[in-house]
Amino acid sequence: MALSLVSAPATEPSNVSGVYVIVCNPTGRLYVGSAVWIAKRWRGHRESLRLGKHLNPMLQRAWDKYGEDAFSFHTLCVEEREALIAQEQLFMDALLACDSRYGFNINPRAGSNRGRVFGPEVRRKISIAMTGRKFSAERRAQISAQLIGNQHRRGIPHTPETLAFLRIWRVGKTPALGLKHTDETKERIGAHFRGKPLSKEHRQKISAALKGRPKHVA
């Protein structure tokens, strides 16, 4: 179902820090991102897509199929630089941007490649690039300070325009929770957690969550 943007934010990007979304209007699928300079980031997306060299293959295929005029850009919120990643994650989750039925995002974590599976050649290149790389004491302190008390900006109110966008987008959508995984995905998840010891606190949380639930009978 194509996304109607009657009440959505203005499509003209501005040179501010914030979270943005690129929408493929014929399909309604979208890409969520954040940038210190939104207008500059959009120009970068557009240039790489025109050259056929965008790092996101799904977005590139849609661009090639439907053409540049089929895409629109929207600023979801203006945000301080320190809170960009947290806000981006909120919008990625709210708009189901990592669900391939609705979005183009590949990485499930904003600002991170965590959860993304790379091929052998890509892993080799990353390994070479990261060999010997070290963060300075100043950078480590900066990262630590940013993470203290980070609650992903919970409770921060959205603008009426952003709320309108969210309402329109969620019409007819089903949450990603409850989706059935393939046997291959189940095995990969199982292999990742198999043999890993759980902390006492983690076990207590699981126990509390399961209290009162009926036992599964095979």
C-alpha positions as CSV (number, residue, x, y, z in Angstrom):
1,M,0.0,0.0,0.0
2,A,1.5,3.4,-1.0
3,L,2.0,5.9,1.7
4,S,-0.2,9.0,1.7
5,L,1.7,12.1,2.8
6,V,-1.1,14.7,3.0
7,S,-0.3,15.5,6.6
8,A,3.3,14.6,6.6
9,P,6.3,16.9,7.2
10,A,7.5,19.2,4.4
11,T,9.6,17.4,1.8
12,E,12.3,20.1,1.5
13,P,15.3,19.1,3.7
14,S,17.1,21.7,5.7
15,N,20.7,22.0,7.0
16,V,19.9,21.0,10.5
17,S,20.6,17.9,12.7
18,G,17.8,15.4,12.8
19,V,16.2,12.2,11.7
20,Y,14.9,11.9,8.1
21,V,13.1,9.3,6.0
22,I,13.3,8.6,2.3
23,V,10.0,7.2,0.9
24,C,9.4,5.2,-2.2
25,N,5.9,6.5,-3.0
26,P,4.7,3.7,-5.3
27,T,5.3,1.0,-2.7
28,G,5.4,3.0,0.6
29,R,8.6,1.4,1.6
30,L,11.0,3.7,3.4
31,Y,14.5,4.3,4.6
32,V,15.2,6.0,8.0
33,G,18.4,7.8,8.8
34,S,19.9,10.6,10.8
35,A,22.5,13.2,10.0
36,V,24.2,16.2,11.6
37,W,23.5,18.1,8.3
38,I,20.3,16.6,6.8
39,A,20.5,18.5,3.5
40,K,24.1,17.4,2.9
41,R,23.2,13.8,3.7
42,W,20.3,13.8,1.3
43,R,22.5,15.1,-1.5
44,G,24.9,12.3,-0.8
45,H,22.1,9.7,-1.0
46,R,20.9,11.1,-4.2
47,E,24.3,11.3,-5.9
48,S,25.2,7.7,-5.0
49,L,21.8,6.4,-6.1
50,R,22.1,8.2,-9.4
51,L,25.5,6.6,-9.9
52,G,24.1,3.2,-9.0
53,K,26.6,2.9,-6.1
54,H,24.5,3.3,-3.0
55,L,25.6,1.1,-0.1
56,N,22.0,-0.1,0.5
57,P,21.2,-2.5,-2.4
58,M,17.5,-2.7,-1.7
59,L,17.1,1.1,-1.9
60,Q,19.3,1.1,-5.0
61,R,17.1,-1.5,-6.7
62,A,13.9,0.4,-5.9
63,W,15.5,3.6,-7.2
64,D,16.6,1.9,-10.5
65,K,13.1,0.4,-10.9
66,Y,10.9,3.3,-10.1
67,G,13.1,6.3,-10.9
68,E,14.2,9.4,-9.0
69,D,10.8,11.1,-9.2
70,A,9.2,8.3,-7.3
71,F,11.1,9.1,-4.1
72,S,10.4,11.9,-1.6
73,F,12.4,13.1,1.4
74,H,10.9,14.0,4.8
75,T,12.4,15.4,8.0
76,L,10.9,13.5,10.9
77,C,12.4,15.6,13.7
78,V,15.1,18.1,14.5
79,E,17.3,16.9,17.2
80,E,20.6,17.7,19.1
81,R,23.6,15.8,17.7
82,E,24.1,13.9,20.9
83,A,20.6,12.3,20.7
84,L,20.5,11.6,17.0
85,I,21.2,7.8,17.2
86,A,18.7,7.2,19.9
87,Q,16.0,9.1,18.0
88,E,16.8,7.3,14.8
89,Q,16.3,4.0,16.6
90,L,12.9,5.1,17.8
91,F,11.7,5.9,14.4
92,M,13.3,2.8,12.8
93,D,11.3,0.7,15.3
94,A,8.1,2.7,15.0
95,L,8.1,2.6,11.2
96,L,9.2,-1.0,11.0
97,A,12.1,0.2,8.8
98,C,14.0,-3.1,9.1
99,D,11.1,-5.2,8.1
100,S,11.7,-5.8,4.4
101,R,7.9,-5.6,3.7
102,Y,7.9,-2.0,4.8
103,G,11.4,-0.6,4.9
104,F,14.8,-0.5,3.3
105,N,17.0,-0.4,6.4
106,I,19.5,-3.3,6.6
107,N,21.1,-2.7,10.0
108,P,18.6,-3.3,12.9
109,R,20.7,-0.9,15.1
110,A,20.9,2.8,14.3
111,G,24.5,3.9,13.9
112,S,25.7,0.3,14.1
113,N,26.2,-2.8,12.0
114,R,25.2,-5.1,14.9
115,G,22.8,-7.7,13.7
116,R,23.9,-7.5,10.0
117,V,25.4,-10.5,8.4
118,F,28.3,-9.7,6.1
119,G,29.8,-12.0,3.4
120,P,33.4,-13.4,3.7
121,E,34.9,-10.7,1.4
122,V,33.3,-7.8,3.2
123,R,34.4,-9.3,6.6
124,R,38.0,-9.5,5.2
125,K,38.0,-5.9,4.1
126,I,36.6,-4.8,7.5
127,S,39.3,-6.8,9.3
128,I,42.0,-5.2,7.3
129,A,40.6,-1.7,7.8
130,M,40.2,-2.2,11.6
131,T,43.6,-3.9,12.2
132,G,45.6,-1.8,14.6
133,R,42.9,0.8,15.0
134,K,42.6,2.3,18.5
135,F,40.4,5.0,20.0
136,S,42.0,7.8,21.9
137,A,41.4,8.3,25.6
138,E,39.4,11.4,24.8
139,R,37.2,9.5,22.3
140,R,36.6,6.7,24.8
141,A,35.6,9.2,27.5
142,Q,33.3,10.9,25.0
143,I,31.5,7.7,24.1
144,S,31.2,6.7,27.8
145,A,29.7,10.1,28.7
146,Q,27.2,9.8,25.9
147,L,26.0,6.4,27.1
148,I,25.5,7.4,30.8
149,G,21.8,7.3,31.6
150,N,20.8,6.8,27.9
151,Q,17.2,5.8,27.9
152,H,16.7,6.3,24.1
153,R,15.0,9.6,24.7
154,R,11.9,8.0,26.2
155,G,9.1,10.4,26.9
156,I,10.2,13.1,24.5
157,P,7.1,14.4,22.7
158,H,6.9,14.5,18.9
159,T,5.7,17.4,16.9
160,P,2.1,17.2,15.5
161,E,3.6,16.7,12.0
162,T,5.7,13.8,13.0
163,L,2.8,12.2,14.9
164,A,0.6,12.6,11.7
165,F,3.3,10.8,9.7
166,L,3.5,7.9,12.2
167,R,-0.3,7.5,12.2
168,I,-0.5,7.5,8.4
169,W,2.4,5.0,8.1
170,R,1.1,2.5,10.6
171,V,-2.4,2.2,9.0
172,G,-2.7,-1.4,7.9
173,K,0.7,-2.4,9.1
174,T,1.4,-5.3,11.4
175,P,4.2,-5.2,14.0
176,A,7.3,-7.2,13.4
177,L,6.7,-9.1,16.6
178,G,5.1,-12.5,16.1
179,L,6.7,-13.1,12.7
180,K,7.7,-16.7,12.0
181,H,11.4,-17.3,11.5
182,T,12.7,-19.7,8.9
183,D,14.5,-22.9,10.1
184,E,17.8,-21.4,9.0
185,T,17.2,-18.2,11.1
186,K,16.1,-20.2,14.1
187,E,19.3,-22.3,13.9
188,R,21.4,-19.2,13.6
189,I,19.8,-17.6,16.6
190,G,20.1,-20.8,18.6
191,A,23.8,-21.2,17.7
192,H,24.4,-17.6,18.8
193,F,23.0,-18.1,22.3
194,R,23.8,-21.8,22.8
195,G,26.2,-22.4,25.7
196,K,26.2,-18.7,26.9
197,P,25.7,-18.5,30.6
198,L,22.9,-16.2,31.9
199,S,23.6,-13.8,34.8
200,K,21.6,-14.2,38.0
201,E,19.7,-11.0,37.3
202,H,18.8,-12.2,33.8
203,R,17.5,-15.5,35.1
204,Q,15.4,-13.7,37.7
205,K,13.9,-11.5,35.0
206,I,13.0,-14.5,32.8
207,S,11.5,-16.3,35.9
208,A,9.4,-13.2,36.7
209,A,8.2,-12.9,33.1
210,L,7.1,-16.5,33.0
211,K,5.2,-16.6,36.3
212,G,1.6,-17.4,35.9
213,R,2.0,-18.6,32.3
214,P,0.7,-22.1,31.5
215,K,3.3,-24.7,30.7
216,H,3.7,-25.7,27.1
217,V,2.6,-29.2,26.4
218,A,4.1,-30.9,23.3
